[in-house]
């Protein structure tokens, strides 16, 4: 996924419009939580020996309510992150206006930490501080460790909700379809979902696909086992 061309035109286009964080984290987060929490409800209700109708009702409520809640929380968190970045930009803009020499020294220190020295360091510092936007971007990255690409609250929220919805429906399907062995089918489909999410996640990782798949499978299985055990405590 990180392979790209190195012609001058490709480099200019890529550096000029960096993709930013993307939605991978939001998709994986939403899908895993959707499958885990919905199956946890299914396992808990099944463990308590309640009817399939109760499983469907509670599971559907979880998919919609908890999915929306997660999306709203992700939206609020990402928006807070965006607002904090804007606040820091304003702080740096004010410092550049009021304390330009001190801010130049900070740029020089950042560039020095990247290996520049001597006349090259002085020239680079002067070149960057001639443009205020470049100056602020350097401070955002070097002083605060913040990306120059703003996050997208709405995109993060929508991605989280859709991933939660798709993965969260899977544990309910055997009950909706009226399967005689709904719970075993639900467990198998959910475990397969955990495995698939983990394997897919490895596409953006250096870990082997089977390790990522097993890790996600183990996390989801533990959550389901705990919920099922608690449900059995209330079995009539």
C-alpha positions in Angstrom: 0.0 0.0 0.0 3.0 2.4 0.6 4.5 1.8 -2.8 4.6 4.9 -5.0 6.3 6.4 -8.0 9.3 8.7 -7.9 9.0 10.8 -11.0 9.2 14.6 -10.3 5.5 14.9 -11.1 4.5 12.0 -8.8 6.6 13.3 -5.9 5.2 16.9 -6.2 1.6 15.6 -6.3 2.1 13.3 -3.3 4.0 15.7 -1.1 1.7 18.6 -2.1 -1.4 16.7 -1.0 -0.5 14.2 1.8 -3.3 11.7 2.6 -3.1 12.2 6.4 -4.1 9.7 8.9 -6.9 8.2 6.8 -9.8 6.0 8.2 -8.0 2.7 8.8 -8.0 3.2 12.6 -11.6 4.2 12.7 -12.7 1.2 10.5 -10.8 -1.4 12.5 -11.9 0.1 15.8 -15.5 0.2 14.8 -15.6 -3.3 13.3 -13.9 -5.0 16.2 -16.0 -3.2 18.8 -19.2 -3.9 16.8 -18.5 -7.6 16.6 -17.3 -7.8 20.2 -20.1 -5.9 21.9 -22.9 -7.4 19.8 -21.7 -10.9 20.3 -21.1 -10.2 24.0 -24.9 -9.4 24.3 -25.8 -12.4 22.2 -23.6 -14.6 24.4 -24.8 -13.1 27.6 -28.5 -13.4 26.7 -28.0 -17.0 25.3 -26.1 -17.9 28.5 -29.1 -16.7 30.5 -31.4 -18.9 28.5 -33.6 -16.1 27.1 -35.6 -16.3 23.9 -34.2 -15.5 20.4 -36.5 -12.5 20.2 -34.8 -11.0 23.2 -31.4 -11.7 21.6 -32.5 -9.9 18.4 -34.1 -6.9 20.2 -31.1 -6.3 22.5 -28.6 -7.0 19.7 -30.3 -4.6 17.3 -30.5 -1.9 20.0 -26.8 -2.3 20.6 -25.9 -2.1 16.9 -27.8 1.1 16.4 -27.4 2.8 19.8 -23.9 1.8 20.6 -22.7 2.3 17.0 -24.1 5.8 17.0 -22.6 6.4 20.4 -19.2 5.3 19.2 -19.5 7.4 16.1 -20.5 10.5 18.1 -17.7 9.9 20.6 -15.2 9.6 17.7 -16.6 12.7 16.1 -16.3 14.7 19.3 -12.8 13.4 20.0 -11.5 14.0 16.5 -13.1 17.5 16.5 -11.5 18.2 19.9 -8.2 17.2 18.3 -8.8 19.4 15.3 -9.7 22.4 17.6 -6.6 21.8 19.7 -4.4 21.9 16.5 -6.1 25.2 15.5 -5.5 26.6 19.0 -1.8 25.7 18.8 -1.5 27.2 15.4 -2.9 30.5 16.8 -0.5 30.3 19.7 2.5 29.8 17.3 1.2 32.6 15.1 1.1 35.0 18.1 4.6 33.9 19.3 6.1 34.5 15.8 4.6 38.0 15.9 5.7 38.8 19.4 8.9 36.7 19.9 10.3 36.2 16.4 13.9 35.7 17.5 13.0 33.1 20.1 10.8 31.2 17.5 13.7 31.3 15.0 15.9 29.7 17.7 13.3 27.0 18.1 13.3 26.3 14.3 17.1 26.2 14.4 17.0 23.6 17.2 14.5 21.5 15.4 16.6 21.5 12.2 19.7 20.8 14.2 18.1 17.7 15.7 17.5 16.5 12.1 21.2 16.6 11.4 21.8 20.1 9.9 24.7 22.2 11.1 26.9 25.1 10.2 26.0 27.4 7.3 23.5 24.9 5.9 21.6 25.1 9.3 21.6 28.9 9.2 20.4 29.0 5.6 17.6 26.5 6.2 16.4 28.4 9.2 16.3 31.6 7.3 14.5 30.0 4.4 11.8 28.4 6.5 11.2 31.5 8.6 10.7 33.7 5.5 7.3 32.0 5.0 4.9 32.1 8.1 2.9 29.0 7.0 6.1 27.0 6.6 7.3 28.3 9.9 4.2 27.3 11.7 4.1 23.9 10.1 7.7 23.3 11.2 6.7 24.2 14.8 3.6 22.1 14.7 5.6 19.0 13.7 8.9 19.7 15.5 7.7 21.2 18.8 4.3 19.4 19.3 4.6 16.3 17.1 1.4 17.2 15.2 0.7 16.4 11.6 0.3 19.2 9.1 -2.9 17.4 7.8 -6.0 18.2 9.7 -8.2 15.2 10.9 -11.8 14.9 9.5 -14.4 14.5 12.3 -17.3 13.6 10.1 -15.3 11.1 8.0 -14.1 9.4 11.2 -17.6 9.2 12.7 -19.2 7.8 9.5 -16.5 5.2 9.1 -16.8 4.1 12.7 -20.5 3.8 12.5 -20.6 1.9 9.2 -17.9 -0.5 10.3 -19.7 -1.1 13.6 -23.0 -1.7 11.8 -21.6 -4.2 9.3 -19.6 -6.2 11.8 -22.3 -5.9 14.6 -25.0 -7.4 12.4 -23.1 -10.6 11.8 -23.7 -12.2 15.3 -27.5 -11.6 14.9 -28.0 -13.1 11.5 -28.6 -16.7 12.7 -31.3 -15.5 15.1 -32.9 -13.3 12.5 -33.0 -16.2 10.0 -34.5 -18.5 12.6 -31.7 -21.1 12.7 -32.3 -24.0 15.0 -28.7 -23.8 16.3 -28.6 -20.1 16.2 -26.1 -19.5 19.0 -23.4 -22.0 17.7 -23.8 -20.5 14.3 -23.5 -17.0 15.7 -20.4 -17.9 17.6 -18.8 -19.4 14.6 -19.6 -16.5 12.3 -18.4 -14.0 14.9 -15.1 -15.8 15.5 -14.7 -15.9 11.7 -15.3 -12.1 11.6 -12.7 -11.5 14.3 -10.2 -13.6 12.3 -11.1 -11.8 9.0 -10.7 -8.4 10.6 -7.3 -9.3 12.0 -6.1 -10.8 8.7 -7.3 -7.7 6.8 -5.6 -5.4 9.3 -2.3 -7.1 8.7 -2.4 -5.7 5.1 -1.3 -2.4 6.7 1.1 -4.0 9.2 4.5 -5.7 9.2 3.1 -8.6 11.2 2.2 -11.9 9.5 -1.5 -12.1 8.6 -2.0 -15.1 10.9 -0.6 -13.4 13.9 -2.8 -10.3 13.5 -5.8 -12.6 12.8 -5.1 -14.7 15.9 -4.6 -11.6 18.1 -8.0 -10.2 17.1 -9.6 -13.6 17.3 -8.3 -14.0 20.9 -9.4 -10.6 22.0 -13.0 -11.1 20.7 -13.1 -14.7 22.0 -12.2 -13.5 25.5 -14.8 -10.8 25.5 -17.5 -13.3 24.3 -16.5 -15.9 26.9 -16.7 -13.4 29.8 -20.2 -12.3 28.6 -21.4 -15.9 28.2 -20.1 -16.8 31.7 -21.9 -13.8 33.3 -25.1 -14.7 31.4 -25.0 -18.3 32.8 -25.0 -16.9 36.3 -28.5 -15.6 35.7 -29.8 -18.7 34.0 -33.3 -19.5 35.3 
